[in-house]
Amino acid sequence: MSSLDEVAGISARQRDLLAQWLPGARVVRDHSWGLVERTVLEVEHGGETYVVKAGGPDDHHMERELRAHREWLSPWTSRDRAPVLVHADEESLLLVTRFLPGQLVEGSAAADDPEVFRQAGRLLALLHHQPGVVDAGYEPRENRKMISWLDREHRIEPGVEQRLRDEIARWPEPPATLVPTHGDWQPRNWLHHDGVVRAIDFGRADLRPAYSDLARLAAQDFRRDPARERSFLAGYGADPREPAAWHRQQVREAIGTAVWAYQVGDERFEAQGHRMIAEALGP
């Protein structure tokens, strides 16, 4: 095991805080992605195991993650289904949580287990069933955001881009009910341990329509095996996807996937985004 002083990607201020919070902590494993400006470490201190998340100057997700821990995760943490926040400094883009044991569902045998998807649906319902707000500005904001994505550099064909712009311009903008959402609800953010599913990674958490948390599952896991969708909805208890709003969500998810993946150089994910655009637009 190495010391925190030997890890690149942690600022001097972050090192000072970690020295105060977890003096002498040793790094067990580096869980950093490499695609985003964030260092994620599993560390050991005083016989306990923790996760350290240290954001770089351009990490725009730490504020969301901290808000999720402080305001929305109690339905999960009270059931030992999400990591508990131990230390945080928002200005320094640094947080420490207790480590949750388990194997990532993505890439494991659990990814084919209907019970895993049933539990994931039930977990998501617990998060969504907290008090929400009605927001008349949500749809206009999302439409402007999609146009801003299309204004960036990408590899969407010009004719397809124009179809997307024309469709967005025709969309209605009704008030939306927003609830706490995870923002990246899929097997790569689920842990499986002793038959129990837990949730991790809240850097995209925000107030959104409930159906938005099904977008990535629909584009990937549900598409590969409809049985997963049936199990998930059985756990969730209903299907929150109203057709017109769901179509808008699918288009938005497709645009964001294609453009973001191009910007970070993830060609596989970019290809998925282009496929999502084609399926959302239809013939």
N, C-alpha and C positions, 0 to 999 in steps of 0.2 A: 504494500500500500504506500502511496505517496502523500506528501503534505499538500495543503491548499496552496502554499507558496510556490509549488512547482507547476501549477496549472495555468496555462495561458488562457486569456479571455476573461480574467477577473481583474477589475480595476483596483487601484490602491485603496480607494475608499471602501470598496466591497471587501477587500482583504482585512482592513481594519475592523469592520463590523463583524466579520466572521470570527476574527480573533477574540472579540469580546463575547460573542454569542456562543461559540463552540471552540474554546481554546484547545489547541492541540489536535483538532479533528484530522482524521486521515481519510483519504479518498479511497473508496472501495471500487467504484466503477464510474466511468464517464458515459452518460446517457445522451450527450449532446447530439443534435441532428446533423449539424454542419451546413444546413440550407438557410438557417436564420441566425441572426446575431444574438445567440443566447447560449450560455454554458449551463448544463444540467449535470449535477454530480450526486452520486450516492456516497454519503460519508458516514463515518463511525465516530462517535464521541461519547465517552462515559458509559460504554456498554450499550448505547442506543444507536439506531440507524436513522439517518435523516436524508432528505433530498434538498440540495441547494440549487436554486435557480438564480442565475446572475445575468441580467440583460446588458447588452451593449448600448451605445449611444442612440442607435436607431431602432431599438426594441420598443415597438409601440403596443405590445400586448401585456406588459406587466401590470399596468393600471387595471386592465380588465380582470386579470387573474387575481389581483389583490381584492378587488371589489367582490368577485365571486366568493372568495374565502370569507370575507367579512359579512356579506349580506345574504348569500343564497344557498350555501352548501350545508346548512344544518340538517335538512332532511336526509342527507347522505352521511355526514360525519357522525350524526347521532346513532346511526346504524352500522358504523364502521365500514362504510362503502366509499369513502373518499378520504384523502389525506388531511390531517388536521394542521392548520397553520400554527407555527411555533414562534417565528420571528419574521419581521418584515420592515423594510425601509423603502417607501415608494420613491423618494427622491433619488436613492442610489440604485433603483431597479434591482432590488435584491429581496429574496424571501427564502425561508426555510420551513419545510413541512416534515412531519413524521413520515417515515418510509412505510409504504404498504407492501407486504409481500405478495407475490403472485407473478404469473407469466402473462405477457401480452397475448391477448386473444388472437390478434392478427398473426398469421403464419403458423398457428398452432392447431392441434386437433380440435380445440374448443371452438374454432371459427366455423365448424360444421355442425355444432351441437344446437339443436332447436331450443334447449333449455337455457343456453347462454343468451340467445336472442330474446327469449321470454323475460329473463331477468333484466336484460338491458332495457326492454320496453317498460317494465315496472319501475326501474330506477328513473328513467326519463320522466315518467308520469309524476313521480314524487317531486322532481324539480319543477316541472311545469305547473303543478297544481298549487303553487304559491300565489299570493295576490299579484294581479297584473294591472296594467294601465291601458287606457284607450288613447291612442296617439294619432291625431289627424295628419301629422307631418311625416309619418313613417314612409308611406308609399312615395310621396314626392322626393324624399331624401334618397330612397333606394334607386329611384329612376335617375336622379342626377348622378348618383354614384356609378351607375352602369354606363352612363355617357362618359364619365371621367375615365373609367377603365378603357372604354373603346378609344378614347383620345390618346392613350398611351401606346407605346410601341408593342406590337404583337404580330402574329402570323395568321390572323383570321383573314380569309380572302375578302377583297373589297366588296364584292357582290353580297356576300354573307353579312359583312359588317353593315352594309346599308339596309338589308332586311331587318337586322336587329335594331338599328336606330329607328326605322320606320315603325316597327311593332311597339317599341317602348313609347314612342310619341303618341300612340293610340290608346295606351293603357289607361283605365280609370284609376282614380287615386282615392279610394274610400278610406275612412278611419280604420285603424288596425288595433287589435288587442295584443299587447305585448306582455310576455311573461319571461322569467329568467330562463335562458337557454345556454346550453353548453357551447354550441357553435362549431364543433368538430366531432359530432357524435358518431363514432364508427369504431370497429374493433381495434384499431391501433391505439385507442385511448381507453380501452377496457382491460382490466386485469382479471385473471381467473385464478382463484386459490381455494383449494378444498371445497370445490363445488359452488363457490360464491363469486359473483361478478362485482367488480368495483370500478370506480371512475377516476381518471387522472387527467391532467393537463387542461387548464381553464383559461388559457391565453386568448381565446376567442369568445369567452362568455359575455353575454350582453342581453338586454331586453329586446326580444324579437317575437314574432308570431310563433306559436308552438310548432307549426308544421315545418318551419325552417330547419329544425333539428333532424328531420327525416331525409333531407336532400342528399346527403352524401351516402347514406345507406341505400337510397333508391337508385343512385347512379352506379353503385358497385355491388354490394352484398345482396340486396333484394333482386337486382337484375340477374345475378348469377344463379340464384335459387329462391323461387317464390315461397318455399316453405319457411325460409328465414323471415320473410315479411309477415306471414301468417302468425308465426310464433311471437314475433315482436309486437304486433298489434294486439294479440291476446294478452300479453303482459301489460301493454299500455292501457288497454281497456276500451279503446275507440280508435277511429282514424281521424286525425285533426285536419286532413287535407281537403279543403274546399276546392273544387276543380279550377276555377279561374285564378284564385290566389296561388294555388299550387303551380299552375303553369308559369306564372310570373316568377315564382321562386326558382323553378327549374331553369328558366332562361338566365336569370341572374347568376345562379350557381355555375352554369356553363361558361358564361362570359368571364366570371372571376377566376375560374379554374384555368381556362386557356391563357388568359393574359398573365396572371400571377406566375403560373408554371413556366411560361416563356421567360419572364423576367429573372427567375432564379435558376434557369437552365435545367429544369426537370422535364426532359423530353417525354418520358412515359406519361407523366401527369398531364402535360400539355396535350398529348394525343387524346387522352381521355376527355379533356375539355372540348376539343374539336368534335369528338363523337357526341358529347352531350349537347353541343350546339345543334348539330345535325338532327338529332332525335327530338330536341325541343321545338325546332322550327318545322320539322316535317318536310314533306315533298315540296 
